[in-house]
Amino acid sequence: MAVKTHGNIETEIWGDVEIICPICRIKNVINIPKRIIDNSKQLTSILIPIGRICDHAFIPFIDKQFKVRGYQKLDVLLDDIEPKSEYFEGLKPENLDVIEIKMNIKPELIMYAIRGCFFKKKVLIVIDNNLTYLKTTIFNFFDYIFQKSFDVDVLIQNKDDYKRHKKVYNDYMILSGKEIVGKTKKLINISELKSEENIVREFYMEGDSISGLRNLKDKLRQTYALTYKLIEFYNKHELESALNTKKAIRYLEDTHFIKIKKSYFQLLIDIANNYFNTKIILLQDKIGEMLEHMWGE
């Protein structure tokens, strides 16, 4: 196995592989466990799905030094022969004013809105009256970043309109400035949003507006795909069988070529529960319940 041992703890070795799409030439880096490379006699071939690097799917061939030796284009995918939404074709990052978003919308607000969408909540964003002109831009921003991933229900109102129709939004998560307001104030703690914070920070720090917007969309699409893959993996187990966290993380890492922290894995569990309505029972949670039962707590 391609692991290093420090005392009794095994640390897996990962390698960075620079991938260049053979179609559009967009570059990105993926992470691959060395044991996958070691298991191949010669070159390792992997499928890069649509959205992982760019909007194309292809196969790179990787040698033992984590260098790409060639690519294979895919002639056709199922998505290419199924009807596509004209809406998705019409909304492009070039049409969105990212600078206006960054200048007038707090990162915390976007973090809360993303978590709300992860949890299938209806979200209302309240903006200052002098920013009413941004309503369409903000709406299109959220529509774009959640393309081909989560269904979203986001509304944007200025403060005056919100005050006049407060009762209409009783079942919404209401965001204003950089806070959750009203009855939904205790719904989410900002300290719990580590994964969303990382995603949004990258977006705000990216100097290239179009690239930053695309990366944000890809991160959300990746989160959706990983959650869906996790549910598939869980459903292969017997219904009463608890999921081993370490095995589940390794499975996701091996299929998506990404290092997954436990905090991010917990987010995937929460999304499965709240968005996909799939309760995933973890082994450590089941053991904890058994111990509580034994001690009568």
HELIX and SHEET records of a PDB file:
HELIX    1   1 LYS A   34  ASP A   38  1                                   5    
HELIX    2   2 LEU A   78  ILE A   81  1                                   4    
HELIX    3   3 GLU A   86  GLY A   90  1                                   5    
HELIX    4   4 PRO A   93  ASN A   95  5                                   3    
HELIX    5   5 VAL A   98  ASN A  104  1                                   7    
HELIX    6   6 PRO A  107  PHE A  118  1                                  12    
HELIX    7   7 ASN A  129  LEU A  134  5                                   6    
HELIX    8   8 LYS A  135  ILE A  145  1                                  11    
HELIX    9   9 LYS A  159  ARG A  164  1                                   6    
HELIX   10  10 LYS A  166  TYR A  169  5                                   4    
HELIX   11  11 GLY A  182  THR A  184  5                                   3    
HELIX   12  12 ILE A  190  GLU A  192  5                                   3    
HELIX   13  13 LYS A  194  MET A  205  1                                  12    
HELIX   14  14 SER A  209  ASN A  235  1                                  27    
HELIX   15  15 THR A  245  HIS A  256  1                                  12    
HELIX   16  16 LYS A  262  ASN A  274  1                                  13    
HELIX   17  17 LEU A  283  MET A  294  1                                  12    
SHEET    1   A 2 VAL A   3  HIS A   6  0                                        
SHEET    2   A 2 ILE A   9  GLU A  12 -1                                        
SHEET    1   B 2 TRP A  14  ILE A  20  0                                        
SHEET    2   B 2 LYS A  27  PRO A  33 -1                                        
SHEET    1   C 3 THR A  44  SER A  45  0                                        
SHEET    2   C 3 PHE A  58  ILE A  62 -1                                        
SHEET    3   C 3 VAL A  68  LYS A  73 -1                                        
SHEET    1   D 4 VAL A 154  ASN A 158  0                                        
SHEET    2   D 4 LYS A 122  ILE A 127  1                                        
SHEET    3   D 4 TYR A 172  SER A 176  1                                        
SHEET    4   D 4 GLU A 179  VAL A 181 -1                                        
END                                                                             
